[in-house]
Amino acid sequence: MKFGYTILYVPNVEETLTFYQRAFGFERKMLHGSGGYGELESGETTLGFADFAGMKELGKNPVAAKADAPSFELAFTTQNVAEAVKKAVAAGAELVSEPADMPWGQTIAYVADINGFLVELCTPIQP
């Protein structure tokens, strides 16, 4: 088995794709003609977004994300966390916590995306 993709439910897929392109440098993989679903190239696993309206039509009842009460987080690795934080905030992310060095050797910081999803920006974990 292989982990294929994650889909986040958002109010506006187009706006979210554009934000992730600007904030984190991901390339747009596709946007469905309806505008209700889109994907980003993010490495081996696809990061997808579906709009609330489409999910409600499928009988799901998505709720808005809250960075201060997350049920999960996205983690993006980079060699320069401080620079990644600056770029994300300049694109509209909200700073949650400044970069900090962890006892296990990793540097981490947190931002909230434009939809309230918690995003960890971190150096890769060394074995």
C-alpha positions in Angstrom: 0.0 0.0 0.0 1.1 3.6 -0.7 -0.1 6.9 0.8 -1.6 8.6 -2.3 -3.0 12.0 -1.2 -4.6 14.1 1.5 -7.6 16.3 0.8 -8.4 19.4 2.9 -11.8 20.9 2.9 -11.8 24.6 2.2 -14.2 27.4 1.3 -12.4 28.4 -1.9 -10.1 25.9 -3.8 -8.7 28.4 -6.3 -7.7 30.9 -3.5 -6.2 28.1 -1.5 -4.1 26.7 -4.4 -2.8 30.2 -5.1 -1.9 30.7 -1.4 0.0 27.4 -1.2 1.9 28.3 -4.4 2.9 31.7 -3.0 3.5 30.6 0.6 5.3 27.3 0.1 6.3 27.2 -3.5 4.2 24.2 -4.5 3.3 23.9 -8.2 -0.4 23.5 -9.2 -1.1 20.0 -10.5 -4.7 20.6 -11.5 -7.9 22.5 -10.8 -11.1 20.7 -11.9 -13.3 22.7 -14.3 -16.0 23.1 -11.6 -13.4 24.9 -9.3 -14.5 22.5 -6.5 -11.3 20.4 -6.4 -7.6 21.0 -7.0 -4.2 19.4 -6.4 -0.7 20.6 -5.8 2.6 18.8 -6.6 4.1 18.4 -3.1 6.6 15.5 -3.5 5.5 11.9 -3.5 2.1 12.6 -1.9 -0.4 14.8 -3.5 -2.0 17.6 -1.5 -5.6 18.1 -2.6 -8.3 20.6 -1.7 -12.1 20.2 -2.1 -14.7 22.8 -1.4 -17.3 22.7 1.3 -20.2 22.9 -1.1 -19.1 19.8 -3.0 -18.6 17.8 0.1 -22.0 18.7 1.4 -23.5 17.4 -1.8 -21.8 14.1 -1.1 -23.4 13.9 2.3 -20.3 15.1 4.3 -20.5 18.0 6.7 -17.0 19.5 6.8 -16.1 22.1 9.4 -13.7 25.0 9.2 -10.1 24.3 10.5 -8.9 26.1 13.7 -5.1 26.5 14.2 -5.6 26.9 17.9 -7.6 23.7 18.2 -6.2 21.5 15.4 -7.1 17.9 14.8 -4.0 17.4 12.7 -1.1 19.4 11.1 0.6 19.5 7.8 4.4 19.4 8.0 6.7 20.7 5.2 10.4 20.2 5.5 13.0 22.8 4.5 16.6 23.5 5.2 15.8 27.2 6.1 12.9 27.4 8.5 13.2 31.1 9.2 13.1 32.0 5.5 10.2 29.6 4.9 8.2 31.3 7.8 8.9 34.8 6.3 7.7 33.7 2.8 4.6 32.1 4.3 3.7 35.1 6.4 4.3 37.4 3.4 1.8 35.3 1.4 -0.9 35.6 4.1 -0.2 32.9 6.7 -0.6 33.7 10.3 2.5 33.2 12.5 1.7 30.7 15.3 5.2 30.1 16.7 8.6 31.4 15.8 11.4 28.9 14.7 12.9 27.0 17.6 15.6 24.4 17.9 14.3 21.2 19.4 16.4 18.9 21.7 16.3 16.1 19.0 18.1 18.4 16.5 15.2 19.6 14.4 14.2 23.3 13.9 10.4 23.9 13.8 8.0 26.7 13.5 4.2 26.9 13.0 2.0 29.0 10.8 -1.8 28.9 10.1 -2.8 28.9 6.4 -5.6 31.1 5.1 -8.2 28.5 6.1 -6.9 28.0 9.6 -5.0 24.7 9.0 -1.9 24.4 11.2 1.3 24.0 9.2 4.6 23.0 10.7 7.7 24.3 8.8 10.7 22.2 9.9 14.1 20.9 9.1 14.2 17.2 8.1 14.5 14.7 11.0 18.0 13.2 11.0 18.2 9.5 11.7 
